[in-house]
Every structure is written in C-alpha cells, then in structure tokens.
Amino acid sequence: MSGLYKRSVFVFGLVAIGLGIALVAETVAAGGGSTGYLLGALFVALGIGRLYLLRRR
C-alpha cells in the first residue's frame, strides 16, 4: 500500500469517529432519539473498523 492511501484511510477513520461522537453529543443535547444514537454508534464503529483493518495489514 502506498503512503498516501494509508494516511487517507487513517484520516477517514478519525473523521468517522469524530462525526459519530458529535452525533451522539448532539443527540444528547437535543433530548435524545434512537436514530441519533444508532447513527452515532455506527459512525464510531465504522471509524474503529477502518483503523483496525489498516493496522492489521
């Protein structure tokens, strides 16, 4: 894998985790809602999964 690809995947993983945390925080601030919690958790899982697969190679 090229260095640029690895860096791009790493940044994408971090951005996905950040978006997930922001979604959960915004959902808490707005008073809750299952959709916000679900999407936030899925974004965090997506970011963690990308970072895990990147480190595994």
C-alpha positions as CSV (number, residue, x, y, z in Angstrom):
1,M,0.0,0.0,0.0
2,S,1.2,3.5,-0.7
3,G,1.8,6.0,2.0
4,L,-0.8,8.4,0.7
5,Y,-3.5,5.7,0.8
6,K,-2.6,4.7,4.4
7,R,-2.7,8.3,5.5
8,S,-6.1,8.8,3.8
9,V,-7.6,5.8,5.4
10,F,-6.3,6.8,8.8
11,V,-7.7,10.3,8.4
12,F,-11.1,8.9,7.2
13,G,-11.2,6.7,10.2
14,L,-10.6,9.6,12.6
15,V,-13.1,11.8,10.9
16,A,-15.8,9.0,11.1
17,I,-15.1,8.6,14.8
18,G,-15.3,12.3,15.3
19,L,-18.6,12.5,13.4
20,G,-20.0,9.7,15.5
21,I,-19.1,11.3,18.7
22,A,-20.5,14.6,17.5
23,L,-23.8,12.9,16.5
24,V,-24.2,11.2,19.9
25,A,-23.3,14.5,21.7
26,E,-25.8,16.4,19.6
27,T,-28.5,13.8,20.2
28,V,-27.9,14.0,24.0
29,A,-28.1,17.8,23.8
30,A,-31.3,17.7,21.9
31,G,-33.0,15.4,24.4
32,G,-32.4,12.0,22.8
33,G,-33.7,10.0,20.0
34,S,-32.8,6.4,19.0
35,T,-31.9,7.4,15.4
36,G,-29.1,9.8,16.6
37,Y,-27.7,7.2,19.0
38,L,-27.7,4.5,16.4
39,L,-26.1,6.6,13.6
40,G,-23.5,7.9,16.0
41,A,-22.6,4.4,17.2
42,L,-22.4,3.2,13.6
43,F,-20.1,6.0,12.6
44,V,-17.8,5.3,15.5
45,A,-17.8,1.6,14.6
46,L,-17.0,2.4,11.0
47,G,-14.0,4.5,12.1
48,I,-12.8,1.9,14.5
49,G,-13.2,-0.8,11.9
50,R,-11.2,1.2,9.3
51,L,-8.4,1.8,11.8
52,Y,-8.4,-1.8,12.8
53,L,-8.1,-3.1,9.2
54,L,-5.4,-0.6,8.4
55,R,-3.3,-1.7,11.4
56,R,-3.8,-5.4,10.6
57,R,-2.1,-5.2,7.2
